[in-house]
Amino acid sequence: MQMDAKHTPDYIFETSWEVCNKVGGIYTVLSTRAKSLQKLYKDRIFFIGPDVLKESENPWFIEETELYASWREFARINQNLEIRAGRWDVPGKPIVFLLKFDRFFEKKNHIYSEMWLDFGVDSMLAYGDYDQSSMFAYASGVVMESFYRFHHLEADNVIAHFNEWQLGMGALYIKKYVPKIATVFTTHATGMGRSIAGNGLPLYNNLKSYNGDQMARQLNMVAKHSIEKKAAQQVDCFTTVSDITAQECAQFLQRHPDVVTPNGFEKGFIPKGLNYRRTRKKARETLLNVAEKLLGHNVHPDALLVGISGRYEYKNKGIDVFIDALDNLRRMPQLSKDVIAFIMIPAWIKGPRKDLQAALFAPEEKRKKKLANDCPYITHQLHDIANDRIVNYLKYLGFCNAENERVKVIFVPSYLNGNDGIFNTDYYNLLIGLDVSVFPSYYEPWGYTPHESVAFAIPTITTTLAGFGVWAKKHGDEVKGLDDGVQVIYRDDSNHMEVAEEIATTLYDFTLKSIDQVNVLKKIAAELSDRADWAHFITHYQEAYSKALHNSFIRLSKPAKYKTE
C-alpha cells in the first residue's frame, strides 16, 4: 500500500501487559522495536503499561514528573485516572505511561455486560488472569481517549495498537468510544493453538478440522478465546508474527491477518571484534568452570558446548526432543569429542546448590573434589525435584555424567539475570560462549531463542514449526546441515524420533569441523540475523499502520453502529 501522508500516523499509542513489565517474549518484541519506532515517530509513539511494581522496584522505567503533567493532572481530578509518565529504559527511550487500574474492578460486571451487548464477548466463564488483564485493557482505552480529547487530536491520524488477548477489550473500547482512532491488534500466539499443543493434541495434522469455539469450550478457554476472536475481527488491521501463526488465526479466529509482522532484533548491544572474542572467551570459561565443579572431573577445553533455553514448555519448546537427540548422540560409537549440553530452562527453584557454590567460590583448600549429591546434572535446588520432567527423563535414559561418557548434560533451572548464585551473569553472556544451539520447537509462533542465537553468531538448529524457522527456510537455510549457519528441520505431529535423530547427526557432524570451518559458520549465522533485524522488519509495522488508517477511513464513511457519548 502506498505510504502517503493520508495513510501515515501522526500519533501512535501501543499497549501491552509487558510494557516496562518483563514477563516473557513480548517484552523483547516491544522493547527492541521501540528504538526503530522512536526514530520514525520521535516522541509521538506512546507506550502504555500496567503500574504493577512499586515505584522503587521497576528497573525499566525512568519517571519524568513534568512530562504531560497538565493532562495527567486533569485526568486525575476529572477522570480518577492514576498515570505516571516517563521513559522506557531501553534503546530509543520512548515515552511511556504507566497506569493503575484498580478502580475499574468496581465496574467489572458493567464492563463485561457492555462487551457482551456490543461485541458478543463472553466473559461468563472467566478465570485466572482474565479479570486483571481485561481491566487493564479497558483502562488503557480510557487513557487513550483522555489524551486524545485533552490534546484535540481529532484532525490527526492516530493509531491505537493492542497486543495479545490481554488487551482485546482496549481495542473494542476505542472502536466504540473513539471511532476516529484507527485500531491494530496483534496476536503473538493464538490462545487456542497454544492450548491445543500444550494439552498434547495434534495441532497441525488436524488444524483444518478444529472449530475454535468448540475447542475453547472443551479446553476451558471460552473467555480468553472470545475476547481474542472478537478483537481480531473488529479492529481496522489485524496482524500476527509469522506465516505459521497466520494459519491458526484464519482457522480459530476466522480472520486471516492483514499483515504478517515478523519479530526483529536490536543488535546494538552485541559486542563486536576484539570485544566479542573476549566476551566469548570469558563465557566459555564460566560454562566450563561450572561444568567441572558440578561433574567433579576435568573437562576438555575444546568440548563442544550445546544449549537450549526458553520457557519450561516440555513439548512445545522441544525439550523432550533435545534430550532424545543427546541420547542418540551419546550412543554413536564414532563420537570422539566431548559434548556438554546446557538445558537453560527456568523452573521452580529454592535457590543455588550450596555444595556447588562452595566448590565454585570457597578457598581452594576447602573445596570438595566431588559433590555429594545424587543429582549430578542440576545447578540449583528444585522445590519438587521428584516430579520434574527434565530430571526424571534424564534419569530414565540413564544419563549420569560419568567421566568416561562423551555427552554430559547440565540442567540450569534458574533465570539467568545476573544474580542466580552460580553463574552470576545474564543469559546473553552465556549464550555467546556456546558453539551451537538447538531449539526443536513443536509450538513456536516466532522463536526469539534461535533468532538471538544467530544474532550472537552462534549456529542454530530449529524446526519448520517455529516462525523464525519458516522465515529462515525462505531467506537463509539453503543447504542441508549447519553449513549456512542454521538448520531448519521438518517437524510435524508424528516425527519426534526422526527429528531427534537428525539433530544428533547434525551435532556429530559439527564435532568434526575445524576451527576455521566453525568460524565461517559463525560469520554466516550473523549475516543471516542481519536480514532479520528491526531495520528490515519495521516496514511491516508501517504497512500495518497504513492499512489500519485506510480501513478506518472506509469504516468511518459508513453509518456509525454505536452512540459515542
ZIMO-V998017 format. One record per backbone hydrogen bond with DSSP energy under -0.5 kcal/mol. NH is the residue of the N-H (numbers start at 1). CO is the residue of the C=O. E is the energy in kcal/mol with one decimal. If there is no record, write none. Layout:
<<NH/CO/E> <NH/CO/E>>
This chain:
<<4/2/-1.5> <7/4/-1.1> <8/5/-1.4> <10/157/-3.2> <11/157/-1.9> <12/44/-2.7> <13/159/-3.0> <14/46/-2.7> <15/161/-2.5> <16/48/-1.5> <19/16/-1.4> <20/18/-0.6> <21/18/-0.9> <23/21/-0.9> <27/24/-0.9> <28/24/-0.7> <29/25/-1.9> <30/26/-2.6> <31/27/-2.8> <32/28/-1.9> <33/29/-1.6> <34/30/-1.4> <37/33/-1.9> <38/34/-2.9> <39/35/-1.9> <40/36/-1.5> <41/37/-3.1> <44/41/-3.2> <45/41/-0.6> <46/12/-3.2> <46/44/-0.5> <47/45/-0.5> <47/95/-2.3> <48/14/-2.4> <49/97/-2.5> <51/99/-2.3> <52/50/-1.5> <57/54/-2.4> <58/54/-0.5> <58/55/-0.7> <59/57/-0.9> <61/58/-1.1> <62/87/-2.9> <63/61/-0.7> <64/85/-2.4> <67/64/-1.6> <69/66/-1.4> <72/68/-2.2> <73/69/-2.3> <74/70/-2.1> <75/71/-2.9> <76/72/-2.0> <77/73/-2.4> <78/74/-2.9> <79/75/-1.5> <80/76/-0.7> <81/75/-1.8> <82/80/-0.5> <82/100/-0.6> <83/81/-0.8> <84/98/-3.1> <86/96/-1.7> <87/62/-2.7> <88/94/-2.4> <89/60/-3.2> <89/87/-0.6> <90/88/-2.7> <93/90/-2.6> <95/45/-0.6> <96/86/-2.3> <97/47/-3.0> <98/84/-2.7> <99/49/-2.1> <100/82/-2.0> <104/101/-1.4> <105/102/-1.8> <106/103/-1.1> <107/104/-0.9> <108/105/-1.4> <111/107/-2.6> <112/108/-2.7> <113/109/-2.2> <114/110/-2.6> <115/111/-2.5> <116/112/-1.9> <117/113/-2.6> <118/114/-2.6> <119/115/-1.8> <120/115/-0.7> <120/116/-1.2> <121/115/-1.7> <123/121/-0.9> <126/123/-1.6> <130/127/-1.6> <133/129/-2.3> <134/130/-2.6> <135/131/-2.4> <136/132/-2.0> <137/133/-2.5> <138/134/-2.6> <139/135/-2.3> <140/136/-2.3> <141/137/-1.8> <142/138/-2.0> <143/139/-2.4> <144/140/-2.4> <145/141/-2.4> <146/142/-2.4> <147/143/-2.5> <148/144/-2.6> <149/145/-2.5> <150/146/-2.5> <151/147/-2.2> <152/149/-0.8> <153/148/-2.1> <156/153/-2.1> <158/156/-0.8> <159/11/-2.4> <160/182/-2.6> <161/13/-3.3> <162/184/-2.8> <163/15/-1.5> <164/162/-0.5> <164/186/-3.6> <167/164/-1.9> <168/165/-1.9> <170/167/-0.7> <171/167/-1.3> <172/168/-1.8> <173/169/-2.3> <174/170/-2.3> <175/171/-2.0> <176/172/-1.8> <177/173/-2.9> <178/174/-2.2> <181/178/-2.1> <182/158/-2.5> <184/160/-2.6> <185/237/-2.1> <186/162/-2.6> <187/239/-2.0> <188/186/-0.6> <194/190/-2.4> <195/191/-2.1> <196/192/-2.9> <197/193/-2.3> <198/194/-2.6> <199/195/-1.5> <200/197/-1.6> <201/196/-2.1> <203/201/-0.9> <206/202/-0.6> <207/204/-0.9> <209/206/-1.7> <210/206/-0.8> <210/207/-1.2> <212/210/-0.6> <212/251/-0.5> <215/211/-2.7> <216/212/-2.1> <217/213/-1.7> <218/214/-2.0> <219/215/-2.4> <220/217/-0.8> <221/216/-3.5> <222/216/-0.6> <225/221/-2.6> <226/222/-2.4> <227/223/-2.3> <228/224/-1.9> <229/225/-2.7> <230/226/-2.5> <231/227/-2.2> <232/228/-2.2> <233/229/-2.0> <234/230/-1.7> <235/231/-1.7> <236/183/-0.5> <237/183/-1.5> <239/185/-2.7> <240/259/-1.2> <241/187/-0.6> <246/242/-1.7> <247/243/-1.2> <248/244/-0.9> <249/245/-2.4> <250/246/-2.2> <251/247/-1.6> <252/248/-3.5> <253/248/-0.5> <253/249/-2.0> <254/249/-0.7> <255/249/-1.0> <258/238/-2.6> <259/238/-1.3> <261/240/-3.0> <261/259/-0.6> <262/260/-0.7> <264/262/-0.5> <267/265/-0.7> <270/267/-1.8> <275/272/-1.3> <276/272/-0.8> <277/273/-2.0> <278/274/-2.3> <279/275/-2.5> <280/276/-2.7> <281/277/-2.3> <282/278/-2.4> <283/279/-2.2> <284/280/-2.6> <285/281/-2.1> <286/282/-2.2> <287/283/-2.6> <288/284/-2.9> <289/285/-2.2> <290/286/-2.2> <291/287/-2.2> <292/288/-2.7> <293/289/-2.2> <294/290/-2.5> <295/291/-2.9> <296/292/-2.2> <297/292/-0.7> <303/300/-2.2> <304/338/-2.9> <305/303/-0.5> <306/304/-0.6> <306/340/-2.6> <307/436/-1.3> <308/342/-2.2> <310/344/-1.0> <313/311/-2.3> <314/312/-0.7> <317/313/-2.7> <318/315/-1.5> <319/313/-0.5> <319/314/-1.0> <320/314/-1.6> <322/318/-2.2> <323/319/-2.2> <324/320/-2.0> <325/321/-2.4> <326/322/-2.1> <327/323/-2.1> <328/324/-2.3> <329/325/-2.5> <330/326/-2.4> <331/327/-0.7> <331/328/-0.7> <332/329/-1.6> <333/331/-0.8> <335/332/-1.7> <339/406/-2.9> <340/304/-2.8> <341/339/-0.5> <341/408/-3.0> <342/306/-3.1> <342/340/-0.5> <343/341/-0.6> <343/410/-2.8> <344/308/-2.9> <344/342/-0.9> <345/343/-1.3> <345/412/-0.6> <346/310/-0.6> <347/413/-3.4> <349/347/-1.2> <350/381/-2.7> <351/381/-0.9> <353/379/-1.7> <357/353/-2.3> <358/354/-2.4> <359/355/-1.9> <360/356/-1.8> <361/357/-3.1> <362/358/-1.9> <366/363/-1.8> <367/363/-0.6> <367/364/-1.1> <373/371/-1.5> <378/375/-1.0> <379/411/-2.1> <381/351/-2.6> <383/348/-2.2> <385/382/-0.6> <387/384/-1.5> <388/385/-1.3> <392/388/-2.4> <393/389/-2.1> <394/390/-2.4> <395/391/-2.2> <396/392/-2.5> <397/393/-2.2> <398/394/-0.6> <398/395/-0.9> <399/394/-2.3> <405/402/-1.8> <408/339/-2.9> <408/406/-0.6> <410/341/-3.2> <411/377/-3.9> <412/343/-2.8> <412/410/-0.6> <413/411/-0.7> <417/415/-1.4> <418/425/-1.0> <427/416/-1.6> <429/426/-0.6> <430/427/-1.7> <431/427/-3.1> <432/428/-1.7> <433/430/-1.7> <434/431/-1.7> <435/305/-2.9> <436/305/-1.6> <437/459/-2.1> <438/307/-2.5> <439/461/-3.4> <441/439/-1.9> <442/316/-2.7> <443/316/-2.0> <444/465/-1.2> <451/447/-1.3> <452/448/-3.8> <453/449/-1.9> <454/450/-2.1> <455/451/-1.8> <456/452/-1.6> <456/453/-0.5> <457/454/-1.7> <458/453/-2.7> <459/435/-0.5> <459/457/-0.6> <460/485/-1.7> <461/437/-1.9> <462/487/-2.9> <464/489/-2.0> <466/463/-1.3> <467/444/-2.4> <468/446/-3.6> <470/466/-2.4> <471/467/-2.3> <472/468/-3.1> <473/469/-2.2> <474/470/-1.2> <474/471/-0.6> <475/471/-1.9> <476/472/-2.8> <477/472/-3.2> <478/476/-1.7> <483/480/-0.6> <485/482/-2.2> <487/460/-2.2> <489/462/-2.8> <489/487/-0.7> <499/495/-2.2> <500/496/-2.1> <501/497/-2.4> <502/498/-2.1> <503/499/-2.4> <504/500/-2.3> <505/501/-2.3> <506/502/-2.2> <507/503/-2.7> <508/504/-2.4> <509/505/-2.5> <510/506/-1.9> <511/507/-1.6> <512/508/-0.7> <512/509/-0.9> <513/510/-1.4> <518/514/-2.5> <519/515/-2.4> <520/516/-1.7> <521/517/-2.0> <522/518/-2.5> <523/519/-1.9> <524/520/-2.3> <525/521/-2.6> <526/522/-2.2> <527/523/-2.0> <528/524/-1.9> <529/525/-1.8> <530/526/-1.4> <531/527/-0.7> <531/528/-1.3> <532/529/-1.7> <533/530/-0.7> <534/265/-1.1> <536/533/-1.3> <537/533/-2.1> <538/534/-2.3> <539/536/-0.6> <540/537/-1.6> <541/537/-0.6> <541/538/-0.7> <542/538/-1.7> <543/539/-2.1> <544/540/-1.8> <545/541/-2.7> <546/542/-2.3> <547/543/-2.4> <548/544/-2.5> <549/545/-2.4> <550/546/-2.5> <551/547/-3.1> <552/548/-2.1> <553/549/-2.1> <554/550/-1.6> <555/551/-2.5> <556/552/-2.8> <557/553/-0.9> <557/554/-0.6> <558/555/-1.5> <564/562/-0.5> <565/563/-0.7>>
